[in-house]
């Protein structure tokens, strides 16, 4: 899908809102909000009908005597976990699925985990693991990325090997939008195609004159594999990008929804016709995501020999 600022330009043309300034007309921020609303809605409608479309997987090391493990920030609603697998020795060949259970079954026993419990952006393992050699593989439904326009580009940074300890933006080529960056305390760094190169960098402020980013706690420990390059772009917000991960044919829905909201805001009678088109697009797009495989699926095999330690 194309970059967000290109979608905004098209939405302005469609709604005849090309003339605007800081004091006149509809700002880019409103278009950004409406396109994000559109993405959230269509993503939610697709998930309701086809929950396996946006699955994502991460691995996490087991920590001895630790019951609680945080879910990623991009986990939908902080609890949309579809499967948790456990490996007692970190080997991919030895992953076995844990069984979900309820918070009322929570226990303090220690040993190899057999169950997991969902709890407010976390999972709890039961029994509580007593080893440091194991690992988890968590499969969850990914929420839609927040969309934002480019707010600046990386000029210089200091990388310790595990953390960013200094960061500044290029003020000679870009104007820092102090209002936009002042409304959040997290930025992400993306390349020109919108791929996230470093996520959820927490900051206290960004100086619009010098471009210096004041990092919270003076550093940002990044995820292994994340990198920065001078010239990369920043966007505001957690799990943010300039490009939607939805497929290209959903772009027309984002534009139609945004246009509908803008026309309503303008009190235009055209919004009613736009609303009818929007409803038709929703039905078409959700149906397009349906699984069309003609393969024959076997019934999942459940190991009857598992130890249940009293969780009936």
Secondary structure, 3 states (H helix, E strand, C coil): CCCHHHHHHHHHHHHCCCCCCCCCCCCHHHHHHHHHHHHHHHHHHHHHHCCCCCEEEEEEECCCCCCEEECCCCEHHHCCEEEEEEECCCCHHHCEECEECCHHHCCCCECCCCEEEEECCEEEEECECCCCCCEEEEEEEECCCEECCCCEEEEEEEECCCEEEEEEECCCCCCCCHHHHCCCCEEEEECCCCCEEEEEEEEEEECCCCCEEEEHHHCEECCCCCCCCCCCEEEECCCEECCCCCCHHHHHHHHHHHHHHHHHHCCCCCHHHHHHHHHHHHHHHHHHCCCCCCCCCCCCCCCCCCCCCCCC
